[in-house]
Amino acid sequence: MTPSGVDPVELQEEARAEALLEVGGAETPEGVDASTELDPWLQQMAYQADALVEGEEAAELAPGEEALPLPRAARVAIFRALVKVTFKDVYAYFFGDDGKAMRAVLREAIADTTGELIVVSHSLGTIIAYDVLREAAVNGREIPLFVTAGSPLAVQEVQDLVTTPLLVPAGVTAWRNVADARDLVALDSTIRPEYDPASRCSDFLVTNDSDNHHGIREYLSSAPIRDAVAPFFA
């Protein structure tokens, strides 16, 4: 994910407008008022996005706060507004015309290999890898290890858009997910409770001391990735 500059106030207003348009006459959960529930969440998310861009640390969301109590269409609208100005590559993948080409690159790379395959992915690449590995054409491959680092795949607003139902890709023996709790891209750092079967998933919290706690080099040098990948090259 590649962040670009963002004005938190402008971002909040844009996301709010898009979300309320989507909510329209949609039914919200009992006891939830979109007009009052939306603003505090959006303000926090807008400043989280700004903090990520600036390489600052931001307060973590409290447990259970990563997903809005709004209909799926509204959550997607908010996510679209947020990523449009902060993560242009994510916006291009989900809402532009680039997703097909991005998946084709990985699909072709996999097709050019033989035998066992390990897949190590980072950030937006974890989303691309997950979607491709879920495709029927790849399901026959034996993948003893799938690594995701700094991944947003546990975030509800991302899960609204990736291949569903949420399953460990067929052929994957072990899915190892690694995140720094300060990494704002990996807003929810645990995939194990979300993807079935949980027995094939492992979550690891590590220290990533890059400026925004999201650097790929720091993730790759962490023990949960290094120790898992090394035996395949021994």
Buried (B, 14 or more C-beta within 10 A) or exposed (E): BEBEEBEBEEBBBBBBEBBBEBBEEEEBEEEBEBEEBBEEBBBBBBBBBBBBBEEBEBEBBEEEBBBBBBBBBBBBBBBBBBBBBBBBBBBBBBBEEBBEEBBEEBBEEBEEEEEEBBBBBBBBBBBBBBBBBBBEEBEEBEBBBBBBBBBBBBBBBBBBBBBEEBBBBBBBEBBBBBBBEBBBBBBBBBBBEBBEEEEBBBBBBBEBEBEBBBBBEBBBEBEBBEEBBEEEEE
